[in-house]
């Protein structure tokens, strides 16, 4: 059976081809060919493959049924394939994020959040709801996470870490993944959250005071605050991603790479960012290309807020310079990836449905 081996080109009607040309050159670094008074074209190329397409914009008098908006071009033209189109804009943005951490990490880690007036906790972990605690633990251990001490509960629990972040596994039903903070000042946080108009539910009280509370952001992202002290875990300590990777000798890469961000999809980046900034997160970087997104940190963890429909579930994002080798090795071990953007960027899903982005760090 004959198959398509490449895309000859995509054509878009434009009132001002020169303006489009300048935008693509400035934002994507594209070099244009066959430029005329009425059109401009470029070739999409990669070092490891031949050209995969071309684009020409023209102000001809063709009456197209739909005039494509400038701000949605990215979703449609990069390369062929249903899944590639869905994830390519995410891929572009996270590559930019990874380079920014090198400049921002010192600021975030030394921050006491005094400008924001709130601190959710001194330590955070990501709590995951799982159906079978042993199976879930085995899955993450097979990704080279190490078993560590887990908080006690009335149901089976376990915890794994890469030396940087902790994934707390709970054989219980709740909104997953949940951001769980530990701090002795939950009662003070409760008052501040209520004063900020946030709907907070008290889950547990001790000596008449709130010991465990929960709330959610506008996207439904669940957050739990606990007075319970986190378990003492040797060799564990949060460190923001840099191009150089972990600095401490005790740090550990999982097979996925180094933790980069807790990626939250949203319908409104500005409103979501304002919500988290009230909770002590500082803006590290924001951009409107290829869609509105931003990186924020409270010095304890990192959030990536993405105003996009390219993914709809909160994801754990990991980066490495050798992601191509990591992805190939994982496939050889039998891991099934949900989608491959290219050989260096793929999306993995845990048996319980947790999205894991395995991306390249340029």
C-alpha positions in Angstrom: 0.0 0.0 0.0 1.4 3.4 -0.9 1.8 5.9 1.9 2.4 9.6 2.2 6.2 10.3 2.7 6.1 14.0 3.2 4.1 17.3 3.0 4.7 19.4 0.0 3.4 22.6 1.6 0.6 24.4 3.3 -0.8 27.7 2.0 -2.4 30.5 4.0 -4.2 33.6 2.9 -2.8 36.7 4.5 -3.6 40.4 4.2 0.0 41.3 5.1 2.6 38.6 4.2 5.5 40.9 5.1 4.2 41.2 8.7 3.7 37.4 9.0 7.2 36.8 7.6 8.7 39.2 10.2 6.8 37.5 13.0 8.0 34.0 12.1 11.5 35.2 11.7 11.6 36.9 15.1 9.8 34.3 17.1 10.8 31.0 15.4 14.0 32.0 13.7 12.8 30.8 10.3 14.8 31.6 7.2 12.6 32.5 4.3 12.9 31.5 0.6 11.1 32.5 -2.5 10.0 35.8 -1.1 8.1 38.1 -3.4 5.9 41.2 -3.1 2.9 39.0 -2.5 4.3 35.9 -0.8 6.9 34.5 1.5 7.8 30.8 2.0 10.1 28.9 4.4 11.3 25.3 4.8 10.9 23.4 8.0 14.1 21.3 8.5 15.7 19.2 11.1 19.3 18.1 11.3 18.4 14.4 11.4 15.8 14.4 8.6 15.0 16.0 5.3 12.6 18.9 5.1 9.1 18.0 6.4 7.1 20.8 4.8 6.9 24.3 3.6 4.6 27.3 4.0 3.7 30.1 1.7 1.5 33.0 2.7 -0.2 35.0 -0.1 -2.6 37.9 -0.5 -4.1 36.5 -3.6 -7.8 36.9 -4.3 -8.7 33.3 -3.6 -11.9 33.1 -1.6 -11.1 30.6 1.1 -13.9 29.5 3.3 -12.0 30.3 6.5 -9.2 32.9 7.0 -6.8 31.4 9.5 -6.0 33.6 12.5 -2.3 34.4 13.0 -2.4 33.2 16.6 -3.5 29.6 15.8 -1.1 28.8 13.0 1.1 26.9 15.4 -1.6 24.3 16.1 -2.0 23.4 12.4 1.2 23.6 10.4 4.2 22.3 12.2 4.1 18.7 11.0 1.5 16.1 10.0 -0.1 13.7 12.5 -3.0 14.0 15.0 -0.9 13.6 18.1 2.0 15.7 16.9 -0.4 18.6 16.3 -1.9 18.3 19.7 1.4 18.3 21.6 3.8 20.4 19.4 2.9 23.7 21.1 3.5 22.2 24.5 6.9 20.9 23.3 7.9 24.4 22.0 7.0 26.1 25.3 8.6 23.6 27.7 11.9 23.8 25.8 11.9 27.5 26.5 11.1 26.9 30.2 14.0 24.7 30.7 16.5 27.3 29.7 14.9 29.9 32.0 15.5 28.0 35.2 19.2 28.6 35.0 18.6 32.3 35.4 15.8 32.0 37.9 16.7 29.2 40.3 18.8 31.3 42.7 16.0 33.9 43.1 13.3 31.2 43.7 15.3 29.1 46.2 16.4 32.1 48.3 12.9 33.6 48.3 10.9 33.9 51.6 7.8 34.9 49.7 7.7 38.1 51.7 6.3 40.0 48.7 3.3 37.7 48.5 2.5 37.6 52.2 1.8 33.8 52.3 3.7 30.6 52.4 1.8 27.3 52.0 4.5 25.2 53.6 8.1 24.3 54.0 7.9 21.1 52.1 5.7 19.7 49.3 5.0 16.4 47.7 2.7 15.2 44.9 0.1 12.8 46.2 -1.2 10.3 43.6 -4.3 8.1 43.9 -3.6 4.6 42.9 -5.6 1.4 42.7 -2.9 -1.0 43.7 -0.1 0.3 46.0 2.3 -2.4 45.2 1.8 -2.2 41.4 2.2 1.6 41.5 5.3 1.4 43.6 6.8 -1.2 41.3 6.0 1.1 38.2 7.9 4.1 39.7 10.7 2.0 41.0 11.1 0.6 37.5 11.6 4.2 36.4 14.5 4.4 39.0 12.6 6.2 41.7 13.8 5.1 45.1 11.4 4.0 47.9 11.4 6.4 50.8 9.4 6.9 54.0 5.7 7.4 53.6 3.3 9.2 55.9 1.0 6.9 57.9 -2.7 6.7 56.9 -5.7 4.6 57.4 -5.1 2.9 54.0 -2.0 1.5 52.2 0.6 4.2 51.3 4.1 4.3 49.9 6.4 7.1 48.7 9.1 7.2 46.1 11.6 10.0 45.2 14.2 10.9 42.7 16.0 12.8 45.4 14.3 16.0 44.2 10.6 15.5 44.4 8.5 13.0 46.3 5.6 11.1 44.9 3.3 9.9 47.6 1.2 6.9 46.6 -2.2 6.5 48.2 -4.4 3.5 47.7 -7.4 5.7 48.1 -9.8 7.8 46.0 -9.2 11.6 45.7 -8.6 14.2 43.1 -5.2 13.1 41.7 -2.6 14.5 41.5 -2.8 16.6 44.6 -0.2 19.1 45.8 0.4 18.4 49.5 2.2 20.9 51.7 3.5 20.4 55.2 3.7 23.2 57.7 2.8 23.9 61.4 1.0 27.1 60.4 -2.1 25.6 58.8 -4.5 27.6 61.0 -2.8 30.9 59.9 -3.0 29.8 56.3 -6.6 28.9 56.7 -7.4 32.4 57.8 -5.4 34.0 55.0 -7.1 31.7 52.4 -10.5 32.6 53.6 -9.6 36.3 53.7 -8.6 35.9 50.0 -12.0 34.6 49.1 -10.8 31.0 48.6 -13.2 28.2 49.5 -11.4 26.0 52.1 -12.6 22.8 53.6 -11.3 21.6 57.0 -10.5 17.8 56.8 -9.0 17.3 60.2 -8.8 19.2 63.6 -6.4 18.8 66.5 -7.0 20.6 69.8 -9.7 22.6 68.2 -7.5 23.9 65.4 -7.3 23.0 61.8 -4.7 20.3 61.2 -5.5 19.5 57.6 -7.4 21.5 55.0 -8.0 21.4 51.3 -8.9 23.8 48.5 -8.6 24.0 44.7 -7.6 26.5 42.1 -9.9 27.6 39.3 -8.8 24.7 37.2 -9.7 22.1 39.9 -6.2 21.5 40.9 -6.4 20.2 44.5 -4.1 21.4 47.3 -3.9 20.0 50.8 -2.1 21.6 53.8 -1.1 19.5 56.7 0.4 20.3 60.1 1.8 16.8 60.2 5.6 17.0 59.9 7.0 15.4 56.7 9.0 12.2 57.1 12.7 12.6 57.5 14.2 11.5 54.2 18.0 11.3 53.8 19.4 12.8 50.7 16.2 14.5 49.8 16.0 18.2 48.9 14.2 20.3 46.3 16.4 21.8 43.6 15.2 23.8 40.5 16.2 22.5 37.2 19.2 24.1 35.4 20.9 23.2 32.1 23.7 21.7 34.2 21.4 19.3 36.0 21.5 18.5 39.8 24.3 20.2 41.7 24.3 18.1 44.9 26.1 14.8 44.9 23.1 13.2 46.7 20.8 14.2 43.8 19.3 11.4 41.7 18.0 11.3 38.2 15.1 9.0 37.5 15.0 7.4 34.1 12.7 10.2 33.0 15.3 12.9 33.7 15.2 15.7 36.2 11.9 17.2 37.5 11.1 20.5 35.7 7.6 21.5 36.6 4.1 20.5 37.7 2.3 21.3 34.5 -1.3 22.6 34.9 -3.6 23.2 31.9 -5.9 26.2 32.2 -8.5 28.3 30.3 -7.1 31.5 31.7 -3.4 31.9 32.4 -3.7 35.4 33.8 -6.4 34.5 36.3 -4.6 31.2 37.3 -1.3 33.0 37.7 -3.0 35.7 39.9 -4.4 32.9 42.1 -1.1 31.2 42.7 0.8 34.4 43.2 -1.6 35.2 46.1 -0.4 31.9 47.6 3.3 32.9 47.6 4.4 31.9 44.0 6.6 34.3 42.1 6.6 34.7 38.4 9.7 33.3 36.8 8.7 33.8 33.2 5.6 34.4 31.1 5.0 34.4 27.4 2.0 34.5 25.0 3.7 32.3 22.3 2.7 29.8 21.1 -0.1 30.2 23.7 -0.3 32.1 27.1 1.9 30.2 29.6 4.1 30.9 32.5 6.5 29.4 35.1 6.0 30.2 38.8 7.8 29.0 42.0 7.4 29.4 45.7 10.9 28.0 46.4 9.4 24.7 47.3 8.2 23.5 43.9 7.6 24.8 40.4 4.3 25.2 38.5 3.9 25.5 34.8 0.6 27.1 33.9 -0.5 26.5 30.3 -3.5 28.2 28.7 -4.0 25.5 26.1 -6.2 22.5 25.1 -3.1 20.6 23.9 -3.3 18.6 27.1 -6.1 18.5 29.6 -4.6 16.7 32.6 -2.0 17.9 35.1 1.3 16.4 34.2 4.7 15.8 35.8 7.4 17.1 33.5 10.9 15.8 33.4 13.9 17.0 31.3 17.3 15.7 30.3 20.0 16.4 27.7 20.0 12.7 26.8 16.3 12.2 26.6 16.6 10.4 23.2 18.6 7.6 24.8 16.4 7.6 27.9 13.2 7.2 25.8 14.8 4.5 23.6 15.9 2.6 26.7 12.5 2.8 28.3 10.9 1.5 25.2 13.4 -1.4 25.2 12.3 -2.2 28.7 8.7 -2.4 27.6 7.3 1.0 28.6 4.4 2.0 26.4 4.4 5.8 25.5 1.1 7.5 24.9 2.6 9.6 22.1 6.0 10.5 20.6 6.5 14.0 19.5 9.9 13.1 18.1 12.7 10.8 19.2 13.7 13.2 22.0 10.2 14.1 23.4 7.5 11.7 24.5 4.6 11.3 26.8 4.3 8.5 29.2 1.3 7.5 31.3 1.3 5.5 34.5 -1.0 2.5 35.0 -3.2 4.8 37.1 -3.4 7.5 34.4 -0.8 10.0 35.6 0.7 11.9 32.7 4.5 12.1 32.6 6.3 14.3 30.1 9.8 13.1 29.1 11.3 16.0 27.3 14.7 17.1 25.9 16.8 19.8 27.6 18.6 21.7 24.9 
